[in-house]
Each structure stands twice: as C-alpha cells, then as structure tokens.
Amino acid sequence: MTMTDSPRPASGSRLLVVEDDRQLVSLLREQLKLAGHEPVMAMTLAEAREHLADERFDLVILDLNLPDGDGLDLAEEISADDRTPMLMLTARGDVESRVAG
C-alpha cells in the first residue's frame, strides 16, 4: 500500500476531536477546516460521549489525558459499539499506554 492508497478520511469528513488543550483545539480546528473537513470539538469525555450518542463521525481524534477521565476508556467504548476509526494523541510515552492504544 502506498501513501496515496492509505485509508484516510475523505475531504468533507465529519471528525470528532476530543482534546482539552485550548491552544491545540484552536489549531486543529483551523487546520482541519482548511483541509476541507468538518471538525466537532469536545474538551471532555462527557462532551465527547454526548456527541457520539447523537452524531456519526468518520474519524475520532482522541487525547488520552482528559480532565474527567482516561481517553482509553472512551476508545474502548467506541471500539465495542462502533467501527469508527480513531487517532490517538497523547503525551504518554510508556510502553503500556502505547500498547493499550
């Protein structure tokens, strides 16, 4: 598979971004819009769960360190109920976190 053949959200995709860093949220929103995507932002697990209960997304970009819990918990919920692909963002560098992700 080449880089051009790799699966990725098509332009115009609805993306859920779960991130609590306001500066990063702003940057991601801007860049994703410029790329033609429709980003929906959530700064907590609770907000993300609300969006996921009401809407469908082509991709979830998920921070693991959130103020109201561990993003891995949400990743497990999404994986159990859905086939929505996820991209995880984290400052965690330990092997256990990478393997769990």
N, C-alpha and C positions, 0 to 999 in steps of 0.2 A: 504494500500500500504506500503510495507516495503522499507527500504533504497535501497535494491538491485533491487526493482521493479520500482523505481522512474525514470521518464524520464530524460535522460541526453544525451548530445552529445556522439555519439559513438567514439571510438578511430579512428583517421584519419579525424575527422570532421574539416571543414573549419570554423574558428572563426574570427570575426572582433572584434578587441579590440580598443576601442576609449578612449584614456587616454592621458593627456598632461604631466604627471609627468614622466620624462625620466627614473628615477630610477625604478619606478613601471612598466613602459613599458618593461624595460630590464628583470626584474624579471618575469613578466607574460609571456613574450615571451619564456624565458628559460624553465619555469615550464610547460607551455602548450606543447611545443615541446617534453619535456621528457615524458609527458603523451600520446604522440602519435598524437597530434592534429597539424593542420596547421594554425598557427595564422597569421593574416594580421593586421598590426598595423596602426592606424591613430591617429594623435595628435590634430586634429581639426575637427570641424563639416564639414568643406569644404572637407577635405580629406576623411572623412567617407562617405559623400554623393557621392563622385566620385567612391569610391569602391562599394557602394551599387548600383549605376547606372550600373556598368559594370559586377558585380560578384554576385554569390549566396553564402550565408553563412548559416551554420547550427545553429549558435548562434551569437548574438552580445553582447559583454560585454561593457557597456556604462558608462562612467563617466558623471556626470551631470554638473560639473563645468568645462567648457572648455573656452579657450581664445577667441573664436569667437562666443560664444553664450551658450545657455542653452541646455544641453543634453535632457531635457524633450521634446523640440521641435522636435528633431530627433526621439525620441521614438514615438511621435505621428505620425510622417510621416511613420515610419516603420510599426506601428500598422494599419494605414489606408490602406496601399498598400500591405501588406505582412503578412505572418503568422510566420515570423522568430522569435523565442523566444529571449528574452533579459534578461540579468542580469545587474542590475544597481549598479554601485559603486559610493558612494558619502560620503562626509564628512558632508553633511547636516543632521541635526538631528531633525529639526522641523517636526511636525505632518503633515503640509500641503504638504511638499515635499515628505514625505513617502507615503501619500495617493495618491498624483498625480502620483508617480511612480508605 
